[in-house]
Every structure is written in C-alpha cells, then in structure tokens.
C-alpha cells in the first residue's frame, strides 16, 4: 500500500479573497462539516473507452460542419495524469472545455461580444492510456474581460475535469499558456499563495510534440496528490 504524502495547506488559496469579487459571496461563513457518501457515489460511475466518440478529443472538428473546422491557432495539448509518486494513472476520464479563439464561450449567458465560431463547441473528453497519458487537439483560446474590477482580463486558459473511480472523486483545474503576461495580472491566479503552484498550472511549449506545418504543442501533467499536487479549484484539500 502506498503511503500518502501530507498536504501542504499553504499551496492553496484561502476561500475568502476580496480581490476575487465572487469569493465574497461564495466563501463559507461557517466551519466545514463532514458528510457521509451514498453507495452510488462510492461505486460509480464506471468509465470505459466505449463511451468515447471518434472526435471527442478533437475540438477542431467535433462541432464542425462536414468539410469545415474551427478557426484559430491549432494546438495539441498532451500530458499525463500522475499519482504522488509519479506513476501514470490509466483509465481516467479527462474532460476539457474552453473559450474560442476570440475568447468567447458558447453559452447563453455569455456577455462578451467577441464573435461565436459556428464550427467550435469548446468541449471534449478522453480517457488516459496505460501510462496515464492523454492528448487532444484544439485551438488556442483567447483571453476575455470579466466584471471583477474595472479592467480585469482572464488569461487564455483551458478547464480540466479529472474523474476518479466515483462521482465524489472529481477534480477541476485550469491550464494556462507559457509566456502569457495576463497570468500574473489575474485576480483569480493571485489568490494562490504559492508562485510554484501557479507555475505548475502553466503549460510550456513542447516543440518536440508539434506537428510541422500544422499545430504547436503544449505539455500539461496533472498530479493528483502530494506536497506538490496540481492546484484543484473545487477540492482544495486534495483528492
């Protein structure tokens, strides 16, 4: 049985961070309580490769009309889902969603006036291989303004959801792009007290994985637990 590394509480953002305006209303006012899980939460769901469609990991094509494709800088995102000892985790369902190349989400409540791309849905999924690896193709998302302070912008990012063996083991994080100056100006990023934790969310350009004359590549590994686990916004205490 593998020993668990202790969690580093300084790695995560406090719940109440006034510079991130929504945390004022969302942060808890009472001490947390422990709640038992149900049988269905502990035993499901079960994910298999048969639930994955042919284009689920290709956001350039999975929402496009026949013969067309999404507009934007073509990129490949790849990496591994790892445990605290660096071992790959096979059979993990990884979901991802993002804004389009202009920084706009396909959502009825979207308030940004950037154009919608009729051939881009902005979401996909895949299952990790035996070595914990995953890969998907997409377009690089654009930054967008958001109503926090007078002139706040979110850096370009992709959201990730990582499922374990049960519904209660769902972790959510974000990936940023190397070299984006908006990362260090974002009030959400500023809530994370550790510079090292922030840097772990920034995917470096990986020229070895690019496809010449087609797509650049970025590498983003996700570490599930340990002193230097990936920062997860919905489960700050870890897995």
BARO-38672 format. One record per residue: residue number from 1; residue in one letter; x, y, z of N, C-alpha, C in turn. Coordinates in steps of 0.2 Angstrom, whole numbers, plus 2048, in hexadecimal, padded with zeros to 3 digits. Layout:
 resi resn neast nnorth nup caeast canorth caup ceast cnorth cup
  NUM    a     X      Y   Z      X       Y    Z     X      Y   Z
...
***
This chain:
 resi resn neast nnorth nup caeast canorth caup ceast cnorth cup
    1    x   804    7FA 800    800     800  800   804    806 800
    2    x   803    80B 7FC    807     811  7FB   805    816 801
    3    x   80B    819 804    80A     81E  809   808    824 806
    4    x   803    828 809    801     82E  807   805    834 809
    5    x   807    839 805    80B     83E  807   806    843 80B
    6    x   809    847 810    804     84C  813   803    852 80E
    7    x   7FD    855 80F    7FB     85A  80B   7FF    861 80E
    8    x   801    865 809    803     86B  80B   7FE    870 80A
    9    x   7FB    873 810    7F5     877  810   7F7    87E 80D
   10    x   7FE    880 80D    800     886  80A   800    886 803
   11    x   7FF    880 800    7FF     880  7F8   7F8    882 7F5
   12    x   7F3    883 7F9    7EC     885  7F7   7EA    88C 7F9
   13    x   7E6    88E 7F5    7E3     895  7F6   7DE    895 7FC
   14    x   7DE    89A 800    7D8     89B  805   7D2    89B 802
   15    x   7CC    899 805    7C6     89A  802   7C3    8A1 801
   16    x   7C5    8A5 806    7C3     8AC  806   7C9    8B1 803
   17    x   7C8    8B3 7FD    7CD     8B7  7FA   7CA    8BD 7F7
   18    x   7C9    8C3 7FA    7C5     8C8  7F7   7C7    8CB 7F0
   19    x   7CE    8CA 7EE    7CF     8CD  7E8   7CC    8C8 7E2
   20    x   7CA    8C2 7E4    7C6     8BE  7E0   7BF    8BF 7E2
   21    x   7BB    8C3 7DF    7B5     8C6  7E2   7B0    8C0 7E3
   22    x   7AF    8BB 7DF    7AA     8B6  7E0   7AC    8B2 7E7
   23    x   7B2    8B2 7E9    7B3     8AE  7EF   7B0    8B1 7F5
   24    x   7AE    8B8 7F5    7AB     8BB  7FB   7A4    8B8 7FC
   25    x   7A1    8B6 7F7    79A     8B3  7F8   79A    8AB 7F8
   26    x   7A0    8A8 7F5    7A0     8A1  7F5   7A4    89E 7FB
   27    x   7A8    8A2 7FE    7AC     89F  803   7A8    89D 809
   28    x   7A9    897 80C    7A5     895  812   7A6    899 818
   29    x   7A0    89A 81C    7A0     89E  822   7A0    89A 828
   30    x   79F    893 827    79F     88F  82D   7A5    889 82C
   31    x   7A6    886 831    7AB     881  831   7A9    87B 82D
   32    x   7AD    878 829    7AB     872  825   7A9    86C 829
   33    x   7A4    868 826    7A2     862  829   7A3    85C 825
   34    x   7A4    856 828    7A5     850  824   79F    84D 823
   35    x   79E    84B 81C    797     847  81A   799    841 817
   36    x   795    83C 819    797     835  817   794    835 80F
   37    x   797    830 80C    795     82F  805   791    829 804
   38    x   78D    82A 7FE    788     824  7FD   78B    81F 7F9
   39    x   788    819 7F9    78B     813  7F5   78C    815 7EE
   40    x   787    818 7EB    788     81A  7E4   78E    81F 7E3
   41    x   78F    823 7E7    795     827  7E7   79C    824 7E8
   42    x   79C    81E 7EB    7A2     81A  7ED   7A3    815 7E8
   43    x   79E    813 7E4    79F     80E  7DF   79E    810 7D8
   44    x   79D    816 7D6    79C     818  7CF   79E    81F 7CE
   45    x   79F    821 7C8    79E     81D  7C2   7A4    819 7C0
   46    x   7A3    814 7BB    7A8     810  7B8   7A9    813 7B1
   47    x   7AF    815 7B0    7B1     818  7A9   7B5    813 7A5
   48    x   7B3    812 79F    7B6     80E  79A   7B7    811 794
   49    x   7BC    80F 790    7BD     812  789   7B7    812 784
   50    x   7B3    80D 786    7AD     80D  781   7A8    813 782
   51    x   7A9    818 787    7A5     81E  788   7A8    823 784
   52    x   7AE    823 781    7B2     828  77E   7B1    827 776
   53    x   7AE    82D 773    7AD     82D  76C   7B4    82F 768
   54    x   7B3    82E 762    7B9     82E  75D   7BC    835 75E
   55    x   7B8    83A 75E    7BB     841  75E   7BA    845 765
   56    x   7B9    841 76A    7B8     844  771   7BE    848 773
   57    x   7C4    846 771    7CA     849  773   7CD    84E 76D
   58    x   7C9    850 769    7CB     854  763   7C6    85A 763
   59    x   7C7    85F 766    7C3     865  767   7C3    869 760
   60    x   7C8    868 75C    7C8     86B  755   7C3    869 751
   61    x   7C1    862 752    7BC     85F  74D   7B5    85D 751
   62    x   7B5    85C 757    7B0     858  75A   7A9    85C 75A
   63    x   7A9    863 759    7A3     867  758   7A2    86A 751
   64    x   7A7    868 74D    7A7     86B  746   7A3    868 741
   65    x   7A0    86C 73D    79C     869  737   7A1    865 733
   66    x   79E    860 72F    7A3     85C  72B   7A7    860 726
   67    x   7AD    85F 726    7B2     863  721   7B4    86A 724
   68    x   7B2    86B 72A    7B4     872  72D   7B8    870 734
   69    x   7BA    875 737    7BE     874  73D   7BE    87B 741
   70    x   7C0    87A 748    7C0     880  74C   7C6    885 74A
   71    x   7C4    88B 74B    7C9     891  749   7CE    892 74F
   72    x   7D4    893 74E    7D9     895  753   7E0    891 752
   73    x   7E4    893 757    7EB     890  757   7EA    889 759
   74    x   7EC    884 755    7EB     87D  756   7F1    87A 75B
   75    x   7EE    877 760    7F3     875  765   7F1    86E 767
   76    x   7F6    86A 76A    7F5     864  76D   7F7    864 775
   77    x   7F3    862 779    7F4     862  780   7F5    85B 782
   78    x   7FA    859 786    7FC     852  788   7FF    852 78F
   79    x   7FF    84D 792    802     84C  798   800    845 79B
   80    x   801    845 7A2    800     83F  7A6   7FC    840 7AC
   81    x   7F8    83C 7AE    7F4     83C  7B5   7F9    838 7B9
   82    x   7FC    83B 7BF    800     837  7C3   7FE    837 7CA
   83    x   800    832 7CE    7FF     832  7D5   805    836 7D8
   84    x   805    836 7DF    80A     839  7E3   811    837 7E2
   85    x   812    830 7DF    818     82D  7DE   81B    82E 7D7
   86    x   817    831 7D3    819     832  7CC   816    82C 7C7
   87    x   812    828 7CA    810     822  7C6   809    824 7C2
   88    x   809    822 7BC    803     824  7B7   7FD    820 7BA
   89    x   7F7    824 7B9    7F1     821  7BB   7ED    81F 7B5
   90    x   7EC    819 7B3    7E8     817  7AD   7E1    817 7AE
   91    x   7DD    818 7A9    7D6     818  7A9   7D2    81E 7AC
   92    x   7D6    823 7AD    7D3     829  7B0   7CF    82D 7AB
   93    x   7C9    82F 7AC    7C5     833  7A7   7C7    83A 7A8
   94    x   7CA    83E 7A3    7CC     845  7A3   7C7    849 79F
   95    x   7C4    84E 7A1    7C0     852  79D   7C3    859 79D
   96    x   7C2    85C 798    7C5     863  797   7C0    868 793
   97    x   7C0    86E 795    7BC     873  792   7BF    87A 792
   98    x   7BD    87E 78D    7C1     884  78C   7BD    889 788
   99    x   7BF    88F 788    7BD     895  784   7C0    893 77D
  100    x   7BD    897 778    7BF     896  771   7C5    89B 770
  101    x   7C8    89B 76A    7CE     89F  768   7CD    8A6 76A
  102    x   7C7    8A9 76A    7C5     8B0  76B   7C4    8B1 772
  103    x   7C4    8AC 777    7C3     8AC  77E   7BC    8AC 780
  104    x   7B7    8A9 77C    7B0     8A8  77D   7AE    8A1 77E
  105    x   7AA    8A0 783    7A7     89A  785   7A1    899 781
  106    x   79F    893 77F    799     891  77C   794    890 782
  107    x   791    895 785    78C     895  78A   787    89A 78A
  108    x   781    899 78C    77C     89E  78B   77C    8A4 78F
  109    x   780    8A3 794    781     8A9  799   788    8AD 798
  110    x   78B    8AB 792    792     8AE  791   791    8B6 78F
  111    x   794    8BA 793    793     8C1  792   799    8C4 78D
  112    x   79E    8C1 78B    7A3     8C4  787   7A1    8C4 780
  113    x   7A2    8C9 77D    7A0     8CA  776   7A4    8C8 770
  114    x   7AA    8C4 772    7AE     8C1  76D   7A9    8BC 769
  115    x   7AB    8BB 763    7A7     8B7  75E   7A7    8AF 761
  116    x   7A1    8AC 75F    7A1     8A5  760   7A4    8A1 75A
  117    x   7A7    89C 75B    7A9     898  755   7A4    892 754
  118    x   7A0    892 74F    79B     88D  74E   79E    886 74D
  119    x   7A5    885 74C    7A8     87F  74C   7AB    87D 752
  120    x   7AA    880 758    7AE     87F  75E   7A9    87E 764
  121    x   7A9    878 767    7A5     877  76D   7A8    879 773
  122    x   7AF    878 774    7B3     879  779   7B3    874 77F
  123    x   7B1    86E 77D    7B2     869  783   7B4    862 780
  124    x   7B7    85E 784    7B8     857  781   7BA    853 787
  125    x   7BC    84D 786    7BE     848  78B   7C3    842 788
  126    x   7C6    83F 78D    7CA     839  78B   7CC    835 791
  127    x   7CE    82F 790    7D0     82B  796   7D8    829 795
  128    x   7DB    82A 79B    7E2     829  79B   7E4    822 799
  129    x   7EA    821 796    7ED     81B  794   7F0    817 79A
  130    x   7F3    811 799    7F6     80D  79E   7FB    811 7A2
  131    x   7FF    816 79F    804     819  7A2   801    820 7A5
  132    x   7FB    821 7A5    7F8     827  7A7   7F8    82D 7A2
  133    x   7FA    82B 79C    7FA     831  797   7F3    833 794
  134    x   7F3    839 792    7ED     83B  78F   7EF    840 789
  135    x   7EB    841 785    7ED     846  77F   7E6    849 77C
  136    x   7E6    84F 77A    7E0     852  776   7E3    857 772
  137    x   7DF    859 76D    7E0     85E  768   7DB    863 769
  138    x   7DD    86A 768    7D8     86F  769   7DB    875 766
  139    x   7D8    87B 767    7DB     882  765   7DC    885 76B
  140    x   7E2    889 76B    7E4     88D  771   7DE    892 773
  141    x   7DB    892 779    7D6     896  77B   7D9    89D 77C
  142    x   7D4    8A2 77B    7D6     8A9  77C   7D5    8AC 783
  143    x   7D8    8B1 785    7D6     8B4  78C   7D0    8B8 78B
  144    x   7CD    8B9 791    7C6     8BD  791   7C6    8C1 797
  145    x   7C2    8C7 796    7C1     8CB  79C   7BB    8C8 7A1
  146    x   7BC    8CA 7A7    7B6     8C7  7AC   7B5    8CC 7B1
  147    x   7AF    8CD 7B3    7AD     8D2  7B8   7AF    8D1 7BF
  148    x   7B5    8D2 7C0    7B8     8D1  7C7   7B9    8D8 7CA
  149    x   7BF    8DB 7C7    7C1     8E1  7C8   7C0    8E5 7C2
  150    x   7C2    8EB 7C1    7C0     8EF  7BB   7C3    8ED 7B5
  151    x   7C9    8EA 7B5    7CC     8E8  7AF   7D0    8E1 7B0
  152    x   7CC    8DC 7B2    7CF     8D5  7B3   7CE    8D1 7AD
  153    x   7D3    8CD 7AC    7D3     8C8  7A6   7D5    8C2 7A8
  154    x   7D2    8BC 7A6    7D4     8B6  7A7   7D9    8B4 7A2
  155    x   7DF    8B1 7A4    7E4     8AF  79F   7E1    8A9 79B
  156    x   7E4    8A7 795    7E2     8A1  792   7E2    89B 796
  157    x   7DD    897 796    7DE     891  79A   7D9    88C 798
  158    x   7DA    886 79A    7D6     880  799   7D4    87D 79F
  159    x   7CE    87B 7A0    7CB     878  7A6   7CC    870 7A6
  160    x   7CE    86D 7AB    7CF     866  7AB   7CA    863 7B1
  161    x   7C7    85E 7B0    7C3     85A  7B5   7C6    853 7B4
  162    x   7C9    850 7BA    7CC     84A  7BB   7C7    845 7BF
  163    x   7C5    840 7BD    7C0     83B  7C0   7C4    835 7C3
  164    x   7C3    834 7C9    7C6     82D  7CC   7C1    828 7CB
  165    x   7C1    823 7D0    7BD     81D  7CF   7B5    81F 7D1
  166    x   7B4    824 7D5    7AD     826  7D7   7AC    82D 7D6
  167    x   7A5    82F 7D6    7A3     836  7D5   7A6    83A 7DA
  168    x   7A8    838 7E0    7AB     83D  7E5   7B2    83E 7E4
  169    x   7B5    83B 7DF    7BC     83C  7DD   7BD    840 7D7
  170    x   7BA    845 7D7    7BA     84A  7D1   7BE    850 7D3
  171    x   7C4    851 7CF    7C8     857  7D0   7C8    85B 7CA
  172    x   7C8    862 7CC    7C8     867  7C6   7CE    86C 7C7
  173    x   7D1    86D 7C1    7D6     872  7C1   7D6    876 7BB
  174    x   7DB    87A 7BA    7DC     87E  7B4   7E3    87E 7B2
  175    x   7E4    87E 7AB    7EB     87E  7A8   7EC    885 7A5
  176    x   7F2    888 7A6    7F3     88E  7A3   7F9    88D 79E
  177    x   7FB    892 79A    800     891  794   806    895 796
  178    x   80C    892 795    812     895  796   813    89C 792
  179    x   815    8A1 796    817     8A7  793   811    8AC 793
  180    x   80B    8AA 796    806     8AF  796   806    8B4 79C
  181    x   807    8BA 79A    808     8BF  7A0   802    8C0 7A4
  182    x   7FC    8BE 7A1    7F6     8BF  7A5   7F5    8BA 7AB
  183    x   7F9    8B5 7AB    7F9     8B0  7B0   7FA    8B4 7B7
  184    x   7FF    8B8 7B7    802     8BB  7BD   7FD    8C1 7BF
  185    x   7F9    8C3 7BB    7F4     8C9  7BC   7ED    8C6 7BE
  186    x   7EC    8C0 7BE    7E5     8BD  7BF   7E3    8BD 7C7
  187    x   7DE    8C0 7C9    7DC     8BF  7D0   7DB    8B8 7D2
  188    x   7D9    8B4 7CE    7D8     8AD  7D0   7DE    8A9 7D1
  189    x   7E3    8AA 7CD    7EA     8A7  7CE   7ED    8AA 7D4
  190    x   7EC    8B1 7D5    7EF     8B4  7DB   7ED    8B1 7E2
  191    x   7E7    8AD 7E2    7E5     8AB  7E8   7E9    8A5 7EA
  192    x   7ED    8A2 7E5    7F1     89C  7E7   7F8    89F 7EA
  193    x   7F9    89D 7F1    7FF     8A0  7F4   806    89E 7F2
  194    x   806    898 7EE    80C     895  7ED   80E    897 7E5
  195    x   813    89A 7E4    816     89B  7DD   817    895 7D9
  196    x   81A    890 7DD    81B     889  7DA   815    886 7D8
  197    x   810    886 7DC    809     883  7DA   806    886 7D4
  198    x   807    88D 7D3    805     890  7CD   809    88E 7C7
  199    x   80F    88D 7C8    813     88B  7C2   812    884 7C0
  200    x   80F    880 7C5    80D     879  7C3   807    879 7BF
  201    x   803    87F 7BF    7FD     87F  7BB   7FF    882 7B4
  202    x   805    884 7B2    807     887  7AC   80A    881 7A7
  203    x   807    880 7A2    809     87B  79D   80F    87E 799
  204    x   815    87B 799    81A     87D  794   819    87B 78D
  205    x   81C    87F 788    81C     87D  781   820    877 781
  206    x   81E    872 77D    821     86B  77C   823    86A 775
  207    x   828    86D 772    82A     86D  76B   82B    866 769
  208    x   82D    861 76D    82E     85A  76B   827    857 769
  209    x   822    859 76C    81B     856  76A   817    85A 765
  210    x   81A    85F 762    816     863  75D   816    85F 757
  211    x   811    860 753    810     85D  74C   812    863 747
  212    x   817    862 744    81A     867  73F   815    869 73A
  213    x   814    870 739    80F     872  734   808    871 736
  214    x   807    870 73D    800     86E  73F   7FF    871 746
  215    x   802    86F 74B    800     871  752   806    871 756
  216    x   806    876 75B    80A     876  760   808    871 766
  217    x   80C    870 76B    80A     86C  770   80C    86F 777
  218    x   808    86D 77C    809     86F  783   808    869 787
  219    x   80C    869 78C    80D     863  791   80A    865 798
  220    x   805    861 79A    802     863  7A1   801    85C 7A5
  221    x   805    85B 7AA    804     855  7AE   800    857 7B4
  222    x   7FC    852 7B6    7F7     853  7BC   7F9    84E 7C1
  223    x   7FB    851 7C7    7FD     84D  7CD   7F8    84D 7D2
  224    x   7F5    847 7D3    7EF     846  7D7   7F0    848 7DF
  225    x   7F6    847 7E2    7F6     848  7E9   7FE    849 7EB
  226    x   7FF    84B 7F1    806     84B  7F3   807    853 7F5
  227    x   80E    854 7F7    80F     85A  7F9   80F    85F 7F3
  228    x   810    85D 7ED    810     861  7E7   80B    85F 7E2
  229    x   805    85D 7E5    800     85B  7E0   7FD    861 7DC
  230    x   7FA    860 7D7    7F7     865  7D3   7F2    869 7D7
  231    x   7F1    86F 7D6    7EC     873  7DA   7E6    872 7D7
  232    x   7E1    86F 7DB    7DA     86E  7D9   7D5    873 7DC
  233    x   7D2    876 7D8    7CD     87C  7DA   7C7    879 7DE
  234    x   7C5    873 7DD    7BF     871  7E0   7C1    86C 7E6
  235    x   7C7    86A 7E7    7C8     866  7EC   7CF    868 7EF
  236    x   7CF    86D 7F2    7D5     870  7F5   7D9    86C 7FA
  237    x   7D6    867 7FD    7D9     863  802   7DC    85D 7FF
  238    x   7DB    85C 7F8    7DF     857  7F5   7D9    851 7F3
  239    x   7DC    84C 7F0    7D8     846  7EE   7D4    843 7F4
***
